[in-house]
Amino acid sequence: MGNHHSHETKVGGEQSGSGTSTPRGSQRGAGSRSGSGGDLQGLAEAKEKAPPSMVPVEKLGKLLVQRSQKEDGVNGVTEKSFTKYLFPMYPELARQFFRHIHRAAKCKNKHIPLTAFRQQCEKILAMLDDALIIETYVRMFAAETDDNMVMPEGLRSLLYTSYKLSMDHYPEGPQTCLMINKTLSSVVNGCFNNKDMHSVGFVVRWLEEHCHRLIFPRGNWAAGSALLPVSVAWLLAGTAPALYSRPVAAPSAGLASAAWLARLVCAVPSHWVPLYASRDHGLGANRFLHHTLAYRGPTLVLVQAGSLVVVVCAAAEWRETHQYWGSADCALLQLMPTFAVVEKAPKMLYLNTCIRGYPKGLRAGSDPRKPLLSIPEDFDSLVFKGVPYELQSIEVWGCGDTASRETQLEIKKWQVKEAERQRHVKLSAADWIEHPDRYLLELAGRPQYNNSAS
């Protein structure tokens, strides 16, 4: 599973004492019993007798007020009861969420009155616009003294909360990653660029432009690797165009806390499969071609050179040609040491190892005269944004469906069989130069021939 390990955290959305609601105010809901003996089973019945969007949160508020009165002696919702019965496993999220509601309601005391609690919660759960949802969560983690400004620590805390929620939804059990601090630092540095703070609007626009799905979409899961530990995969899933992660709709949230939490979950797609890793298969153009060509789906190519890690997002099957190709879903990303979306454009990919008279190697960038990334045909170095580096490793991950990988494996098997068969077939040099199986042998990883007759 790469550089990540299990821990024992459980999802807070299923903790006791929560009311029911969904982001769209639907009729679906579920009652539960609180840990201190309070009964929420009448919640579904109450929903059938009143407007669907009002009763669940109102019922939840009343139950939280009861807990606050019993445990804190306060007639209102306290931060203690809000955390204990809604987000027991995520105290930092609970603190920021409560603070946001408290500030929005302009409460004069430390607790939140029932009416104000219901109004603010209904307002949040009624949000449908993605940008507004992102802005609300960014504002929750804004500076203590000014909710219009965000400090690096605030964005880091928000991203870590989203990451932790995503890892807790892992079907094989909760996960963590040794690379998470480095990953978060890369994103925060990319946003703030050594600034002490930014406005909420700036941070929201930056997230929308670079990794808007990092905050709330939900999908499935994939394992990590040397260049793609689970935290980096999580970052890529929220950054690369949706074509690569193919996010599915989140399950209906029966509990109010689950409805809120679901908007912060960005998961790593389970259909990502490793196609090529230079550490295992060897570093070279022929190795890259052998393991990558014939995969008829989108791919992510991770390239490492020292502390630099960049990703080439190819929206379709790789092919050799002397022309630049690719759809608008192609992109070039920088993951480390500072996160950035370098370029996203059509016709920005180039791969050529055999066509004479044209540049050899792999390139990315919409300007053919000055590509942003250039890897020569020997795959021993690279130039990124005009700076030369020594290429250390490459990984390729397939992001298509299962059929894409199965088709590629079948083609590779046939190619190997043909290569073996050709070993026993005698052809003249002239016939072999024009033989269609010559190109198939190149794809099978045997590109060297006696070209004396060509």
Stockholm file with secondary structure:
# STOCKHOLM 1.0

chainA/1-454         MGNHHSHETKVGGEQSGSGTSTPRGSQRGAGSRSGSGGDLQGLAEAKEKAPPSMVPVEKLGKLLVQRSQKEDGVNGVTEKSFTKYLFPMYPELARQFFRHIHRAAKCKNKHIPLTAFRQQCEKILAMLDDALIIETYVRMFAAETDDNMVMPEGLRSLLYTSYKLSMDHYPEGPQTCLMINKTLSSVVNGCFNNKDMHSVGFVVRWLEEHCHRLIFPRGNWAAGSALLPVSVAWLLAGTAPALYSRPVAAPSAGLASAAWLARLVCAVPSHWVPLYASRDHGLGANRFLHHTLAYRGPTLVLVQAGSLVVVVCAAAEWRETHQYWGSADCALLQLMPTFAVVEKAPKMLYLNTCIRGYPKGLRAGSDPRKPLLSIPEDFDSLVFKGVPYELQSIEVWGCGDTASRETQLEIKKWQVKEAERQRHVKLSAADWIEHPDRYLLELAGRPQYNNSAS
#=GR chainA/1-454 SS CCSEEECCCCCGGGCTTCCCCCTTCCSCCCCCBCTTSCBCTTHHHHHTTSCTTTHHHHHHHHHHHHHHHHHHCCSSBCHHHHHHHHCTTCHHHHHHHHHHHHHHTTCSSSSBCHHHHHHHHHHHHTCCCHHHHHHHHHHHTSCSSCTTEECHHHHHHHHHHHHHHHHHTCTTSCEEETTHHHHHHHHHHHHHTTCSCEEHHHHHHHHHHHCGGGSSCCCCCCCCCSSCCHHHHHHHHTTSCHHHHCCCCCCCCCSHHHHHHHTTCCCCCTTCEEEEEHHHHCSSHHHHHHHHTTCCSCEEEEEEETTEEEEEEESSCCCCCSSCBCCTTCEEEEEESSCEEEEECSSCEEEESSCTTSCCEEEECSCTTSCSEEECTTCSEEEETTEEEECCEEEEEECSCHHHHHHHHHHHHHHHHHHHHHTTCCCCHHHHHHCTHHHHHHHTTCCCCCCTTC
#=GC SS_cons         CCSEEECCCCCGGGCTTCCCCCTTCCSCCCCCBCTTSCBCTTHHHHHTTSCTTTHHHHHHHHHHHHHHHHHHCCSSBCHHHHHHHHCTTCHHHHHHHHHHHHHHTTCSSSSBCHHHHHHHHHHHHTCCCHHHHHHHHHHHTSCSSCTTEECHHHHHHHHHHHHHHHHHTCTTSCEEETTHHHHHHHHHHHHHTTCSCEEHHHHHHHHHHHCGGGSSCCCCCCCCCSSCCHHHHHHHHTTSCHHHHCCCCCCCCCSHHHHHHHTTCCCCCTTCEEEEEHHHHCSSHHHHHHHHTTCCSCEEEEEEETTEEEEEEESSCCCCCSSCBCCTTCEEEEEESSCEEEEECSSCEEEESSCTTSCCEEEECSCTTSCSEEECTTCSEEEETTEEEECCEEEEEECSCHHHHHHHHHHHHHHHHHHHHHTTCCCCHHHHHHCTHHHHHHHTTCCCCCCTTC
//
